[in-house]
Amino acid sequence: MNANRMPDVYYDYLDSPVGRLLLVADGQGLRHVSFESGKHPTMLADDWERGPGALHEARTQLKAYFAGKLREFDLPLAPQGTDFQQRVWLALLRIPYGATASYGDIARAVGEPGASRAVGAANGQNPVAIVIPCHRVIGANGTLTGYGGGLPNKKFLLDLEQRNSAFALAP
């Protein structure tokens, strides 16, 4: 790499209550929050550079989230995906902290009421876990369904949000 050229993509790690997370960002924003031990871990590319400074704000906000002090992330996001996936991920961002929605709810929200399975596939391909809250999507009957970070982590995240939502509303 040319010494005068800044790398296009930075990565770093965050040890969290749900395991080690890989954070990846470029000049547009956060591209990945990936479970290192998840079903589909993000593989490092040769041209990515370790850059803790470039991911400082993402790390800070994720730590605050896990501490129960942050309910809404304020980070530029740059997930890579199809138009349909982008629409689904945008709908996920509208699910309030501490709430859940079904795959059917999201399908209706993106104007594709018969596309629950496609929503599930797009949800499963979400590259920015936790920040784009795919963990808030549950089965129509209220059961926890698949999660790339594992169902115990999905339960942990939902419990964290429920606990802090209830606490925030208590007199």
N, C-alpha and C positions, 0 to 999 in steps of 0.2 A: 504494500500500500504506500502511496506517495505520502511522505511525512507532512506535507502541507495540506493534505486533504483530510477532512473530518470523516469518520466512518458514517455510513448511512443508518446503521442499526446498532443499538446498544442493548446489552442484556445484563441482568444481575439476578441474584437469588434472595429470597426472603424466607426465613424459617418462621413458620406460623403454627397456630394450634391445629391446622388441618394438614400439616406436613410442609415440606420444602416446596416453595413456589418459584417458578422461573418467570421473571418479568422481562418483557422485550418491548422496546420503543424505537420509533424512528422520528424523523422531523415532523411528521403529521400527528403523532400521538402514540398511545399505548396500543401495541399490536397483540400482545399475548400476556395473559396471566395463566400459567399452566401448572397443573399438579405434576411434580416430578415423577411421582409414582402412579399417575392416573392411567386410564385406559388408552389415551392418545397423547402421550407426552410430546411436547414440542422439542424437536431436535435442533441443536445449535448449528447454524450455518457457518462456513469458514470465514465469511466476510463480516460477521458480527464481532463487535468488540465489547469486552467487559467494561461497563461504565456505570458504577454505582452513583456517580454524581448526576448522570442523565436520568436516573430513575429515582432520585431522592424523593420527589413529591409523591410518586406512586407508592413507594415504601412507607412514607409517613402516613398517607391516608389509609393504606391497608392496615397498618399497625393500630391506628385510631379506630378503624372499623372493628378489628378483633378485640379491642379494649372496650367496645360498646359505646364509644364516644362519637362515632361518625355514622350517620344514617344514609347519607347521599354523597357519592363520590363526585368530585369536581375535577376531572382529568380529561384532556383531549384524548379521544379514542380513535384508533385507526385499524379496526379489525378487517381482515381481507376475506371477502366472500361474495357469493352471488347476490343479485338484487333481492331475491326472495329471502336469503339468509339475513341480509342487511335489514330488511323490513321486520323480520322476526326479532332480531337482536334489538332493534329500536323499540319494539313493543315490550320486550323484557325490561327495558329501562324504565318503563312506565308502571311496572308493578311496584307498589309502595313497599318500603321497608317494613318487615314484619308481616306482610300479606303474602298470599299465594294466588296462583291462577292455574287453570287447567290448560292442557294442550288445546282443547276446543275453544277456550276463552281467547287464547292467543291467535288461533286460526281466524276467529271472527274479527279480532282486532286488526288483522292485516288484510281483511276483506276476502278471505278464502275459507269460508265456514266448513267446507268439506275436507280441509287439508290438515287435519290433526296429526296424521302420521308424518307428513312433510314438515310440519312444525316441530315434531319430535326429533326428526333428523337434523333440522337446522339448529335446534336447541343443543343437540349433542355435538355439533361442530362449532359451538361458540368458542372462539379462541381467547376470550378475555373473561375467564371464569371469575366469579365473585363480583367484580366491578359491573359486568353485564350479568345481572342476577338470574342465570338459568337455574340456580338451585331453588328458586321460588316457584318453579313450574312442577305441578303434581298431577297425578291421575285424576280423572273425572270423579272417581269415587273417594277422593281425598287421600289416597295412599301415596307413599313415596315411590317414585319410579326411577329408572336409570339416572345415573349421574356420573360423568367422566371422572370425577374425583373420588367416586365410591359413595355408596349410600350412607355409611356412617358419617362421612364428611358433610353430606347434604343435610342429614339430620342435625349435626352440630351447628351448621350455619343457620338453619331455620330456628333451632332452639335459641341460639344466640340472639337472633332478631326478635323472637317472641318475648324472650326475657327482658330485653332492653326496651322494647315497645311498651310492654306492660309497666315496667318501672317508670318510663317517661310519662305515662298517663296517670300514675298513682298520685293521690293528693299529698 
